[in-house]
Amino acid sequence: MKKPAIAWLNVSIFSTTGLIALLGVPYYAYFVGFDLFTLVASFFALGFCGLSITAGYHRLWAHKTYQAHPILEFILAIGGAFALQNSILHWSSDHRVHHKHVDDNDKDPYSAKMGFWHSHIGWMLRDYQTSHGTDYNNARDLQRNKIVMWQHNNYLALALGTNIGIPLVLGLIHGEMLAMFLTVGVLRLVLNHHSTFFINSLAHVWGEQPYTDKNTARDNGILAFLTYGEGYHNFHHIFEGDYRNGIKWWHYDPTKWLIKACSYVKLTSNLKVSPESRIEKARADMLLKTSKERLLKLKKMANYQEQLDKLQQEYENLMTQLNDYYDTKRRLLEIKKKDIQDRVAQIDLHRELSKQCDQLKQRWRVQKKQWLAFNQNLQLVS
C-alpha cells in the first residue's frame, strides 16, 4: 500500500520546535539562565494551553460532558489556538472518529495498533486525512456553535497571533525577548504537543485495564500527572460522556477540578456523571473475566470446577447486593423530588428508605470486600 504524501508543514513545525527545545533552551539556560518571571510565565502558558485542550477541545466540545458559559468558551477557544493543535471543529471531529472506530487501522486516525510512532505523531506527518477524506458530518452540533465556527474560520490568524503575540508581549513587558521566545513560545508548545500526543500513544500501551479490554486504552496515574488528568484512559473509553477522567478523590485530574470549580461561579453547568452502578459493574465484569482466564490456566487443579463455581457465585452475590442498593438509592432520590401532599407520610417513607439504603450499602460493601478478597486469593494460587 502506497503511503500518503508527507505533510511538510507539520514536519517542519514539529522538527524545528523540537530541535530548538532540545538544543536552544538548554544552551540558553546554561550560558544565560532563565529568571523566575520567565519560568512562572512559561508554567502558566503551558497550563493555559493544556487545560484549553483537555477541558475545552476534549471534554467540552468533543464529548459534550458539560456546558460552558460563552465567556469560558471564548477563553478556551483562544487557548486551543495557542496550543496549535488545529481548530476545535477539526480536532473534535477527528477525536469522535477515534472513539467510534478505536483501534481500527482503516478508520481510527491515530490507531494504536499501527504502532507507537504512528499513534503518537506519525499520523500527522503524512496526509492520511487527504487520502481518507475529511468532513465534519459527525460534528454538526459544533457547526451550530458561533464561537467554535469563529475560531475555525479564523484559526490561522488566532494561532499566529497567540503563538507570536503572547511571547512578544511578555518579552516586551519583561525585557527578555529571546528568553520568552524560547520558553513561552517554543518549549511550552513542544511540551503541550507531546503531553497531548501521549494520550494517543502511551495511554494505549502502558497501564491497567480495570474497566474493559475491548480496546487498547489504559489507566495510568503517571500519564494523568503529565496530561492534566487525561491518563485514566481506560475509564474514559467506556464512559466518554463523564466530565471526569479520574473518578476517585485521590485521582490527579486538574481538568475535572477546573470544570467543577467553574460550576460554582456559573461558568459551567450540566456536569455529566456516569451512574456509579454502571462503573462498579464494569469493574466487576472485568475482574470476573480476568479471574476466569486465570483459572483456565489451572484447569488441571483438583478443585478447578469448585473454584470456578465459587467465583461465579461471588459475582452473582455482588450483583444482587449492588442492584438492591442502587435501586433503593434511586427510589430515595425519587421521593426527594416528588411533591407529596402528605408530608408526614413522605417523612416516614424517606426515613424508612434511608435506613434501608444504609443497610444495603453496608451489605454491598461487605460483599465487595469478599469478592475482591476471593479474586486476590485466586491470583496468589496462580
Secondary structure by P-SEA (a helix, b strand, c coil): ccccccaaaaaaaaaaaaaaaacaaaaaaacccccaaaaaaaaaaaaaaaaaaacccccccccccccccaaaaaaaaaaaaaaccccaaaaaaaaaaaaacccccccccccccccccccccccccccccccccccccccccccccaaaaaaaaaaaaaaaaaacaaaaaaaaaaccaaaaaaccccaaaaaaaaaaaaaaccccccccccccccccbbbbaaaaaacccccccaaaaaaccccccccccccccaaaaaaaaaaaaccccccccccaaaaaaaaaaaaaaaaaaaaaaaccccaaaaaaaaaaaaaaaaaaaaaaaaaaaaaaaaaaaccccaaaaaaaaaaaaaaaaaaaaaaaaaaaaaaaaaaaaaaaac
